[in-house]
Amino acid sequence: MASRFLFPALLAGVVTAGGAIGFAWPIHTEAQAEGRAVHFSLCHSGGGTNCVVDGDTIWLAGVKIRIMDIDAPETHPSKCPMEADLGGKATARLQALLNAGSFNVESRGARDTDKYGRQLRVLTRKGRSLGAKLVEEGLAREWGGARRPWC
């Protein structure tokens, strides 16, 4: 009688443990797992399969992702010409970084989505944040929990 309940209990334990472990692992797209390059176009608004909305938002495999470790200037709409210019440069640079090769999509922190429903993720390549690269190049800021003006 006890053996009849043992397998379901073990299975539930394995599924629960696997889910907890999987949450901490980097998330790879199917294309990356197979070693193929993913090409990113620009898609300033609306949806897309693999495209860059602005310097801190992308669509990947049809899922909208907010890069959670940075804040980039807005492009749609920008509040001043300087923000528009820097936002355009950040968008183009992010597109170039994404098209340079495979990268990891990592879930970090307690929040999974933002108030707009975008998945909050950190994009890394060889253990380094692509967002940090944009910050280093002066095209974005580290995310401090609130937006600050660019003008």
mmCIF file of the C-alpha atoms, coordinates in Angstrom:
data_MODEL
# 
_entry.id   MODEL 
# 
loop_
_atom_site.group_PDB 
_atom_site.id 
_atom_site.type_symbol 
_atom_site.label_atom_id 
_atom_site.label_alt_id 
_atom_site.label_comp_id 
_atom_site.label_asym_id 
_atom_site.label_entity_id 
_atom_site.label_seq_id 
_atom_site.pdbx_PDB_ins_code 
_atom_site.Cartn_x 
_atom_site.Cartn_y 
_atom_site.Cartn_z 
_atom_site.occupancy 
_atom_site.B_iso_or_equiv 
_atom_site.pdbx_formal_charge 
_atom_site.auth_seq_id 
_atom_site.auth_comp_id 
_atom_site.auth_asym_id 
_atom_site.auth_atom_id 
_atom_site.pdbx_PDB_model_num 
ATOM 1   C CA . MET A 1 1   ? 0.000  0.000  0.000   1.00 0.00 ? 1   MET A CA 1 
ATOM 2   C CA . ALA A 1 2   ? 2.802  2.429  0.922   1.00 0.00 ? 2   ALA A CA 1 
ATOM 3   C CA . SER A 1 3   ? 4.560  1.771  -2.409  1.00 0.00 ? 3   SER A CA 1 
ATOM 4   C CA . ARG A 1 4   ? 1.456  2.940  -4.272  1.00 0.00 ? 4   ARG A CA 1 
ATOM 5   C CA . PHE A 1 5   ? 1.979  6.428  -2.778  1.00 0.00 ? 5   PHE A CA 1 
ATOM 6   C CA . LEU A 1 6   ? 5.782  6.424  -2.815  1.00 0.00 ? 6   LEU A CA 1 
ATOM 7   C CA . PHE A 1 7   ? 6.238  7.026  -6.568  1.00 0.00 ? 7   PHE A CA 1 
ATOM 8   C CA . PRO A 1 8   ? 3.867  10.036 -6.764  1.00 0.00 ? 8   PRO A CA 1 
ATOM 9   C CA . ALA A 1 9   ? 5.540  11.564 -3.696  1.00 0.00 ? 9   ALA A CA 1 
ATOM 10  C CA . LEU A 1 10  ? 9.020  11.074 -5.178  1.00 0.00 ? 10  LEU A CA 1 
ATOM 11  C CA . LEU A 1 11  ? 7.895  12.475 -8.526  1.00 0.00 ? 11  LEU A CA 1 
ATOM 12  C CA . ALA A 1 12  ? 6.434  15.560 -6.850  1.00 0.00 ? 12  ALA A CA 1 
ATOM 13  C CA . GLY A 1 13  ? 9.708  16.082 -4.978  1.00 0.00 ? 13  GLY A CA 1 
ATOM 14  C CA . VAL A 1 14  ? 11.805 15.802 -8.131  1.00 0.00 ? 14  VAL A CA 1 
ATOM 15  C CA . VAL A 1 15  ? 9.559  18.238 -10.035 1.00 0.00 ? 15  VAL A CA 1 
ATOM 16  C CA . THR A 1 16  ? 9.655  20.738 -7.168  1.00 0.00 ? 16  THR A CA 1 
ATOM 17  C CA . ALA A 1 17  ? 13.441 20.511 -6.802  1.00 0.00 ? 17  ALA A CA 1 
ATOM 18  C CA . GLY A 1 18  ? 13.932 20.734 -10.563 1.00 0.00 ? 18  GLY A CA 1 
ATOM 19  C CA . GLY A 1 19  ? 11.790 23.861 -10.736 1.00 0.00 ? 19  GLY A CA 1 
ATOM 20  C CA . ALA A 1 20  ? 13.758 25.511 -7.954  1.00 0.00 ? 20  ALA A CA 1 
ATOM 21  C CA . ILE A 1 21  ? 17.086 24.638 -9.579  1.00 0.00 ? 21  ILE A CA 1 
ATOM 22  C CA . GLY A 1 22  ? 15.889 25.634 -13.053 1.00 0.00 ? 22  GLY A CA 1 
ATOM 23  C CA . PHE A 1 23  ? 14.882 29.088 -11.823 1.00 0.00 ? 23  PHE A CA 1 
ATOM 24  C CA . ALA A 1 24  ? 18.493 29.834 -10.910 1.00 0.00 ? 24  ALA A CA 1 
ATOM 25  C CA . TRP A 1 25  ? 19.969 28.596 -14.199 1.00 0.00 ? 25  TRP A CA 1 
ATOM 26  C CA . PRO A 1 26  ? 20.365 30.824 -17.225 1.00 0.00 ? 26  PRO A CA 1 
ATOM 27  C CA . ILE A 1 27  ? 17.552 30.607 -19.735 1.00 0.00 ? 27  ILE A CA 1 
ATOM 28  C CA . HIS A 1 28  ? 18.578 29.853 -23.306 1.00 0.00 ? 28  HIS A CA 1 
ATOM 29  C CA . THR A 1 29  ? 16.451 30.217 -26.382 1.00 0.00 ? 29  THR A CA 1 
ATOM 30  C CA . GLU A 1 30  ? 16.014 27.118 -28.511 1.00 0.00 ? 30  GLU A CA 1 
ATOM 31  C CA . ALA A 1 31  ? 18.171 28.674 -31.218 1.00 0.00 ? 31  ALA A CA 1 
ATOM 32  C CA . GLN A 1 32  ? 21.005 29.354 -28.779 1.00 0.00 ? 32  GLN A CA 1 
ATOM 33  C CA . ALA A 1 33  ? 20.798 25.862 -27.326 1.00 0.00 ? 33  ALA A CA 1 
ATOM 34  C CA . GLU A 1 34  ? 21.296 24.503 -30.831 1.00 0.00 ? 34  GLU A CA 1 
ATOM 35  C CA . GLY A 1 35  ? 24.208 26.876 -31.486 1.00 0.00 ? 35  GLY A CA 1 
ATOM 36  C CA . ARG A 1 36  ? 22.519 28.921 -34.197 1.00 0.00 ? 36  ARG A CA 1 
ATOM 37  C CA . ALA A 1 37  ? 22.775 32.690 -34.317 1.00 0.00 ? 37  ALA A CA 1 
ATOM 38  C CA . VAL A 1 38  ? 19.663 34.718 -33.554 1.00 0.00 ? 38  VAL A CA 1 
ATOM 39  C CA . HIS A 1 39  ? 19.339 37.844 -35.710 1.00 0.00 ? 39  HIS A CA 1 
ATOM 40  C CA . PHE A 1 40  ? 17.786 40.958 -34.148 1.00 0.00 ? 40  PHE A CA 1 
ATOM 41  C CA . SER A 1 41  ? 16.123 43.665 -36.206 1.00 0.00 ? 41  SER A CA 1 
ATOM 42  C CA . LEU A 1 42  ? 14.634 46.939 -34.925 1.00 0.00 ? 42  LEU A CA 1 
ATOM 43  C CA . CYS A 1 43  ? 10.966 47.090 -33.934 1.00 0.00 ? 43  CYS A CA 1 
ATOM 44  C CA . HIS A 1 44  ? 10.471 50.413 -32.166 1.00 0.00 ? 44  HIS A CA 1 
ATOM 45  C CA . SER A 1 45  ? 6.909  49.518 -31.181 1.00 0.00 ? 45  SER A CA 1 
ATOM 46  C CA . GLY A 1 46  ? 4.491  46.655 -31.459 1.00 0.00 ? 46  GLY A CA 1 
ATOM 47  C CA . GLY A 1 47  ? 5.673  43.098 -31.226 1.00 0.00 ? 47  GLY A CA 1 
ATOM 48  C CA . GLY A 1 48  ? 8.240  40.994 -32.892 1.00 0.00 ? 48  GLY A CA 1 
ATOM 49  C CA . THR A 1 49  ? 10.005 37.685 -32.828 1.00 0.00 ? 49  THR A CA 1 
ATOM 50  C CA . ASN A 1 50  ? 13.600 38.837 -32.267 1.00 0.00 ? 50  ASN A CA 1 
ATOM 51  C CA . CYS A 1 51  ? 13.978 42.601 -32.302 1.00 0.00 ? 51  CYS A CA 1 
ATOM 52  C CA . VAL A 1 52  ? 15.209 45.609 -30.333 1.00 0.00 ? 52  VAL A CA 1 
ATOM 53  C CA . VAL A 1 53  ? 12.604 48.131 -29.151 1.00 0.00 ? 53  VAL A CA 1 
ATOM 54  C CA . ASP A 1 54  ? 15.056 50.530 -27.498 1.00 0.00 ? 54  ASP A CA 1 
ATOM 55  C CA . GLY A 1 55  ? 18.247 50.442 -25.434 1.00 0.00 ? 55  GLY A CA 1 
ATOM 56  C CA . ASP A 1 56  ? 16.723 48.409 -22.610 1.00 0.00 ? 56  ASP A CA 1 
ATOM 57  C CA . THR A 1 57  ? 13.820 46.467 -24.161 1.00 0.00 ? 57  THR A CA 1 
ATOM 58  C CA . ILE A 1 58  ? 13.803 43.601 -26.667 1.00 0.00 ? 58  ILE A CA 1 
ATOM 59  C CA . TRP A 1 59  ? 11.528 40.926 -28.065 1.00 0.00 ? 59  TRP A CA 1 
ATOM 60  C CA . LEU A 1 60  ? 13.113 37.477 -27.939 1.00 0.00 ? 60  LEU A CA 1 
ATOM 61  C CA . ALA A 1 61  ? 11.272 34.506 -29.429 1.00 0.00 ? 61  ALA A CA 1 
ATOM 62  C CA . GLY A 1 62  ? 8.072  36.571 -29.217 1.00 0.00 ? 62  GLY A CA 1 
ATOM 63  C CA . VAL A 1 63  ? 8.531  37.452 -25.521 1.00 0.00 ? 63  VAL A CA 1 
ATOM 64  C CA . LYS A 1 64  ? 8.991  41.095 -24.474 1.00 0.00 ? 64  LYS A CA 1 
ATOM 65  C CA . ILE A 1 65  ? 11.992 41.500 -22.154 1.00 0.00 ? 65  ILE A CA 1 
ATOM 66  C CA . ARG A 1 66  ? 13.086 44.522 -20.112 1.00 0.00 ? 66  ARG A CA 1 
ATOM 67  C CA . ILE A 1 67  ? 16.824 44.442 -19.389 1.00 0.00 ? 67  ILE A CA 1 
ATOM 68  C CA . MET A 1 68  ? 16.626 44.788 -15.637 1.00 0.00 ? 68  MET A CA 1 
ATOM 69  C CA . ASP A 1 69  ? 20.114 45.983 -14.720 1.00 0.00 ? 69  ASP A CA 1 
ATOM 70  C CA . ILE A 1 70  ? 20.055 49.208 -16.765 1.00 0.00 ? 70  ILE A CA 1 
ATOM 71  C CA . ASP A 1 71  ? 17.994 52.231 -17.753 1.00 0.00 ? 71  ASP A CA 1 
ATOM 72  C CA . ALA A 1 72  ? 18.503 53.547 -21.282 1.00 0.00 ? 72  ALA A CA 1 
ATOM 73  C CA . PRO A 1 73  ? 17.204 56.822 -22.746 1.00 0.00 ? 73  PRO A CA 1 
ATOM 74  C CA . GLU A 1 74  ? 13.674 56.718 -24.130 1.00 0.00 ? 74  GLU A CA 1 
ATOM 75  C CA . THR A 1 75  ? 13.169 56.862 -27.870 1.00 0.00 ? 75  THR A CA 1 
ATOM 76  C CA . HIS A 1 76  ? 9.367  56.622 -28.222 1.00 0.00 ? 76  HIS A CA 1 
ATOM 77  C CA . PRO A 1 77  ? 8.783  59.318 -27.223 1.00 0.00 ? 77  PRO A CA 1 
ATOM 78  C CA . SER A 1 78  ? 11.912 61.072 -26.057 1.00 0.00 ? 78  SER A CA 1 
ATOM 79  C CA . LYS A 1 79  ? 11.615 64.241 -23.990 1.00 0.00 ? 79  LYS A CA 1 
ATOM 80  C CA . CYS A 1 80  ? 14.391 66.239 -25.693 1.00 0.00 ? 80  CYS A CA 1 
ATOM 81  C CA . PRO A 1 81  ? 16.767 66.016 -28.683 1.00 0.00 ? 81  PRO A CA 1 
ATOM 82  C CA . MET A 1 82  ? 19.680 64.861 -26.487 1.00 0.00 ? 82  MET A CA 1 
ATOM 83  C CA . GLU A 1 83  ? 17.630 61.939 -25.128 1.00 0.00 ? 83  GLU A CA 1 
ATOM 84  C CA . ALA A 1 84  ? 16.482 61.023 -28.648 1.00 0.00 ? 84  ALA A CA 1 
ATOM 85  C CA . ASP A 1 85  ? 20.075 61.014 -29.929 1.00 0.00 ? 85  ASP A CA 1 
ATOM 86  C CA . LEU A 1 86  ? 21.492 58.988 -27.029 1.00 0.00 ? 86  LEU A CA 1 
ATOM 87  C CA . GLY A 1 87  ? 18.487 56.641 -27.096 1.00 0.00 ? 87  GLY A CA 1 
ATOM 88  C CA . GLY A 1 88  ? 19.045 55.973 -30.793 1.00 0.00 ? 88  GLY A CA 1 
ATOM 89  C CA . LYS A 1 89  ? 22.711 55.206 -30.158 1.00 0.00 ? 89  LYS A CA 1 
ATOM 90  C CA . ALA A 1 90  ? 21.833 52.884 -27.245 1.00 0.00 ? 90  ALA A CA 1 
ATOM 91  C CA . THR A 1 91  ? 19.277 51.066 -29.400 1.00 0.00 ? 91  THR A CA 1 
ATOM 92  C CA . ALA A 1 92  ? 21.734 50.576 -32.277 1.00 0.00 ? 92  ALA A CA 1 
ATOM 93  C CA . ARG A 1 93  ? 24.502 49.416 -29.920 1.00 0.00 ? 93  ARG A CA 1 
ATOM 94  C CA . LEU A 1 94  ? 22.225 46.921 -28.167 1.00 0.00 ? 94  LEU A CA 1 
ATOM 95  C CA . GLN A 1 95  ? 21.218 45.533 -31.571 1.00 0.00 ? 95  GLN A CA 1 
ATOM 96  C CA . ALA A 1 96  ? 24.910 45.162 -32.513 1.00 0.00 ? 96  ALA A CA 1 
ATOM 97  C CA . LEU A 1 97  ? 25.728 43.440 -29.200 1.00 0.00 ? 97  LEU A CA 1 
ATOM 98  C CA . LEU A 1 98  ? 22.850 40.987 -29.588 1.00 0.00 ? 98  LEU A CA 1 
ATOM 99  C CA . ASN A 1 99  ? 23.788 40.208 -33.191 1.00 0.00 ? 99  ASN A CA 1 
ATOM 100 C CA . ALA A 1 100 ? 27.432 39.581 -32.209 1.00 0.00 ? 100 ALA A CA 1 
ATOM 101 C CA . GLY A 1 101 ? 26.685 36.053 -30.969 1.00 0.00 ? 101 GLY A CA 1 
ATOM 102 C CA . SER A 1 102 ? 24.847 33.901 -28.481 1.00 0.00 ? 102 SER A CA 1 
ATOM 103 C CA . PHE A 1 103 ? 24.049 35.203 -25.005 1.00 0.00 ? 103 PHE A CA 1 
ATOM 104 C CA . ASN A 1 104 ? 22.300 34.054 -21.848 1.00 0.00 ? 104 ASN A CA 1 
ATOM 105 C CA . VAL A 1 105 ? 18.982 35.372 -20.589 1.00 0.00 ? 105 VAL A CA 1 
ATOM 106 C CA . GLU A 1 106 ? 19.012 35.248 -16.802 1.00 0.00 ? 106 GLU A CA 1 
ATOM 107 C CA . SER A 1 107 ? 16.248 35.708 -14.270 1.00 0.00 ? 107 SER A CA 1 
ATOM 108 C CA . ARG A 1 108 ? 17.525 37.472 -11.153 1.00 0.00 ? 108 ARG A CA 1 
ATOM 109 C CA . GLY A 1 109 ? 15.830 38.959 -8.129  1.00 0.00 ? 109 GLY A CA 1 
ATOM 110 C CA . ALA A 1 110 ? 12.364 38.497 -6.710  1.00 0.00 ? 110 ALA A CA 1 
ATOM 111 C CA . ARG A 1 111 ? 10.346 40.157 -9.497  1.00 0.00 ? 111 ARG A CA 1 
ATOM 112 C CA . ASP A 1 112 ? 9.730  38.268 -12.719 1.00 0.00 ? 112 ASP A CA 1 
ATOM 113 C CA . THR A 1 113 ? 7.835  40.989 -14.608 1.00 0.00 ? 113 THR A CA 1 
ATOM 114 C CA . ASP A 1 114 ? 7.484  44.761 -14.498 1.00 0.00 ? 114 ASP A CA 1 
ATOM 115 C CA . LYS A 1 115 ? 4.253  46.779 -14.338 1.00 0.00 ? 115 LYS A CA 1 
ATOM 116 C CA . TYR A 1 116 ? 3.977  46.615 -18.146 1.00 0.00 ? 116 TYR A CA 1 
ATOM 117 C CA . GLY A 1 117 ? 4.149  42.806 -18.204 1.00 0.00 ? 117 GLY A CA 1 
ATOM 118 C CA . ARG A 1 118 ? 7.680  42.654 -19.613 1.00 0.00 ? 118 ARG A CA 1 
ATOM 119 C CA . GLN A 1 119 ? 9.901  39.874 -18.314 1.00 0.00 ? 119 GLN A CA 1 
ATOM 120 C CA . LEU A 1 120 ? 12.741 41.298 -16.211 1.00 0.00 ? 120 LEU A CA 1 
ATOM 121 C CA . ARG A 1 121 ? 16.010 39.690 -17.270 1.00 0.00 ? 121 ARG A CA 1 
ATOM 122 C CA . VAL A 1 122 ? 19.765 40.255 -17.400 1.00 0.00 ? 122 VAL A CA 1 
ATOM 123 C CA . LEU A 1 123 ? 21.476 39.474 -20.711 1.00 0.00 ? 123 LEU A CA 1 
ATOM 124 C CA . THR A 1 124 ? 25.003 38.088 -20.381 1.00 0.00 ? 124 THR A CA 1 
ATOM 125 C CA . ARG A 1 125 ? 27.754 36.856 -22.641 1.00 0.00 ? 125 ARG A CA 1 
ATOM 126 C CA . LYS A 1 126 ? 30.717 34.991 -21.166 1.00 0.00 ? 126 LYS A CA 1 
ATOM 127 C CA . GLY A 1 127 ? 29.543 35.956 -17.675 1.00 0.00 ? 127 GLY A CA 1 
ATOM 128 C CA . ARG A 1 128 ? 29.406 39.702 -18.402 1.00 0.00 ? 128 ARG A CA 1 
ATOM 129 C CA . SER A 1 129 ? 26.219 41.753 -18.527 1.00 0.00 ? 129 SER A CA 1 
ATOM 130 C CA . LEU A 1 130 ? 25.480 43.300 -21.921 1.00 0.00 ? 130 LEU A CA 1 
ATOM 131 C CA . GLY A 1 131 ? 23.717 46.068 -19.991 1.00 0.00 ? 131 GLY A CA 1 
ATOM 132 C CA . ALA A 1 132 ? 26.938 46.801 -18.098 1.00 0.00 ? 132 ALA A CA 1 
ATOM 133 C CA . LYS A 1 133 ? 28.650 47.179 -21.477 1.00 0.00 ? 133 LYS A CA 1 
ATOM 134 C CA . LEU A 1 134 ? 26.110 49.871 -22.451 1.00 0.00 ? 134 LEU A CA 1 
ATOM 135 C CA . VAL A 1 135 ? 26.712 51.627 -19.108 1.00 0.00 ? 135 VAL A CA 1 
ATOM 136 C CA . GLU A 1 136 ? 30.481 51.438 -19.640 1.00 0.00 ? 136 GLU A CA 1 
ATOM 137 C CA . GLU A 1 137 ? 30.055 53.043 -23.070 1.00 0.00 ? 137 GLU A CA 1 
ATOM 138 C CA . GLY A 1 138 ? 27.911 55.880 -21.660 1.00 0.00 ? 138 GLY A CA 1 
ATOM 139 C CA . LEU A 1 139 ? 24.736 54.723 -23.440 1.00 0.00 ? 139 LEU A CA 1 
ATOM 140 C CA . ALA A 1 140 ? 22.774 53.669 -20.333 1.00 0.00 ? 140 ALA A CA 1 
ATOM 141 C CA . ARG A 1 141 ? 22.788 53.930 -16.535 1.00 0.00 ? 141 ARG A CA 1 
ATOM 142 C CA . GLU A 1 142 ? 22.756 51.257 -13.908 1.00 0.00 ? 142 GLU A CA 1 
ATOM 143 C CA . TRP A 1 143 ? 19.148 50.702 -12.836 1.00 0.00 ? 143 TRP A CA 1 
ATOM 144 C CA . GLY A 1 144 ? 18.611 52.312 -9.435  1.00 0.00 ? 144 GLY A CA 1 
ATOM 145 C CA . GLY A 1 145 ? 14.957 51.401 -8.948  1.00 0.00 ? 145 GLY A CA 1 
ATOM 146 C CA . ALA A 1 146 ? 13.471 54.567 -10.462 1.00 0.00 ? 146 ALA A CA 1 
ATOM 147 C CA . ARG A 1 147 ? 13.725 56.407 -13.750 1.00 0.00 ? 147 ARG A CA 1 
ATOM 148 C CA . ARG A 1 148 ? 15.731 59.618 -13.810 1.00 0.00 ? 148 ARG A CA 1 
ATOM 149 C CA . PRO A 1 149 ? 15.490 62.288 -16.502 1.00 0.00 ? 149 PRO A CA 1 
ATOM 150 C CA . TRP A 1 150 ? 17.915 62.245 -19.414 1.00 0.00 ? 150 TRP A CA 1 
ATOM 151 C CA . CYS A 1 151 ? 17.291 65.895 -20.385 1.00 0.00 ? 151 CYS A CA 1 
# 
